Amino acid sequence: MEIPMNPMFTSVRVGRYMLPNRLVMAPMTRSRAAFDGTPGELATEYYVQRARLGLIVTEGTQPSDDGQGYLTTPGIYTPAHIAGWRKITSAVHDKGGHIFIQLMHAGRMSHPDNTPHHRQGVAPSAIAPGAGMFTATGMQDIPTPRALTTEEVRRTVAEFSHAARSAIEAGADGIEIHGANAYLVQQFFAPSANTRTDEYGGSIENRARFAIEVATAIAEEVGADRTAIRLSPGTALWGIDEGAEGPDLYRYLVAELDKLGLAYVHILHQSNEPLLADIRKLWRQPLILNRPGRPRGQIGADVASGLADLEAFGQMVLANPDFVARLKADAAMNESDPKTFYGGAAKGYIDYPVLSARTDTSS
Ligand SMILES: Cc1cc2nc3c(=O)[nH]c(=O)nc-3n(C[C@H](O)[C@H](O)[C@H](O)COP(=O)(O)O)c2cc1C
């Protein structure tokens, strides 16, 4: 017996695609790639299991050696990466799914032990985040990064567009730029991490410039209707403080990005409801909303109210490969196990139980 979950089970246009429902798998790092950044063999099964969501956004994927922060995260800038991702995208497509690769440059959230070239991390400014990071030899302090020169900032933009082109070659339906959670793009936004005096630091316009240039470059490379961005206005992780001007920076940034006609903006919501309402008004393309820890009973409320066009879920999808079937059947959800989030193999990755055939309404 299906419980109607309208309007989550109505179709929606996102960029050049018509998605069958408004449920999105939020991007989640799982640290199970090979040391050269090629996605692991089990990743295909992991994503295929979740192909019934309207859209899969992959784990954060680095656009370059410098862009890697954590251990064994995948990349998308070499022929081996492209071949690895192609297996995943084609298997997801065979199941009727859609998949955007999230491009994540970690910036200063990086440890040299985790990257292929073992170099010092790069960032807007030489300011350490004041945080630790897991490495092959355990937790270590993150060292002070090296500030990118102006020329290197431009080269980093070019690395993003090369990675976007590689993602499309690998069969991805599009690219989500990771502009959230204290990584490189957000490091440019925050005066606590960006004390630059060139055109990428100082005023709101200057601090937003890197994000806008990355989005513009990728849109030119693969089409605006295959380009998207994730933002987390107000995130205060790992030394990131956007200051009193933060909300105004996002109003400016979203209005500028809106002009590009991107596929969607993905908001990882913190707590500023008036800012979220402003973003909704400033943005004419689809808006994906992720509210951390959203209770099961609230799924669909933001789409119903018109605040969002799609809703993204992380841990619930991680722990429930048959998330869509469970929602439709109003069945209980598995709990996620944080011990198996990062690294390891099949356990906690592709072995979460699905509903029995008797109650599973999927076909
Ligand atoms: C294991 C794990 C890994 C994550 N990795 C990423 C990531 O690579 N990129 C990203 O934008 N967010 C990442 N997130 C954040 C999620 O996308 C999401 O915003 C967060 O889990 C809150 O939503 P939820 O309560 O529905 O899980 C991660 C979350 C988890 C639990």
PDBQT file of the ligand as one rigid body, heavy atoms in Angstrom, charges set to zero:
ROOT
HETATM    1  C1  LIG A 401      29.940  10.594   5.470  1.00  0.00    +0.000 C 
HETATM    2  C2  LIG A 401      29.629  11.985   4.986  1.00  0.00    +0.000 A 
HETATM    3  C3  LIG A 401      30.429  12.544   4.003  1.00  0.00    +0.000 A 
HETATM    4  C4  LIG A 401      30.120  13.818   3.486  1.00  0.00    +0.000 A 
HETATM    5  N1  LIG A 401      30.881  14.320   2.443  1.00  0.00    +0.000 NA
HETATM    6  C5  LIG A 401      30.474  15.448   1.808  1.00  0.00    +0.000 A 
HETATM    7  C6  LIG A 401      31.081  15.844   0.590  1.00  0.00    +0.000 A 
HETATM    8  O1  LIG A 401      31.980  15.185   0.035  1.00  0.00    +0.000 OA
HETATM    9  N2  LIG A 401      30.622  16.975   0.012  1.00  0.00    +0.000 N 
HETATM   10  C7  LIG A 401      29.629  17.740   0.566  1.00  0.00    +0.000 A 
HETATM   11  O2  LIG A 401      29.245  18.763  -0.001  1.00  0.00    +0.000 OA
HETATM   12  N3  LIG A 401      29.019  17.369   1.714  1.00  0.00    +0.000 NA
HETATM   13  C8  LIG A 401      29.392  16.229   2.324  1.00  0.00    +0.000 A 
HETATM   14  N4  LIG A 401      28.722  15.797   3.433  1.00  0.00    +0.000 N 
HETATM   15  C9  LIG A 401      27.561  16.563   3.936  1.00  0.00    +0.000 C 
HETATM   16  C10 LIG A 401      26.254  15.961   3.377  1.00  0.00    +0.000 C 
HETATM   17  O3  LIG A 401      26.142  16.183   1.993  1.00  0.00    +0.000 OA
HETATM   18  C11 LIG A 401      25.018  16.601   4.079  1.00  0.00    +0.000 C 
HETATM   19  O4  LIG A 401      25.032  17.985   3.845  1.00  0.00    +0.000 OA
HETATM   20  C12 LIG A 401      25.006  16.319   5.572  1.00  0.00    +0.000 C 
HETATM   21  O5  LIG A 401      25.208  14.951   5.838  1.00  0.00    +0.000 OA
HETATM   22  C13 LIG A 401      23.683  16.774   6.231  1.00  0.00    +0.000 C 
HETATM   23  O6  LIG A 401      22.566  16.149   5.642  1.00  0.00    +0.000 OA
HETATM   24  P1  LIG A 401      21.870  14.825   6.252  1.00  0.00    +0.000 P 
HETATM   25  O7  LIG A 401      21.475  15.137   7.661  1.00  0.00    +0.000 OA
HETATM   26  O8  LIG A 401      20.702  14.572   5.356  1.00  0.00    +0.000 OA
HETATM   27  O9  LIG A 401      22.887  13.730   6.218  1.00  0.00    +0.000 OA
HETATM   28  C14 LIG A 401      29.022  14.554   4.008  1.00  0.00    +0.000 A 
HETATM   29  C15 LIG A 401      28.248  13.977   5.016  1.00  0.00    +0.000 A 
HETATM   30  C16 LIG A 401      28.512  12.705   5.497  1.00  0.00    +0.000 A 
HETATM   31  C17 LIG A 401      27.625  12.098   6.546  1.00  0.00    +0.000 C 
ENDROOT
TORSDOF 0
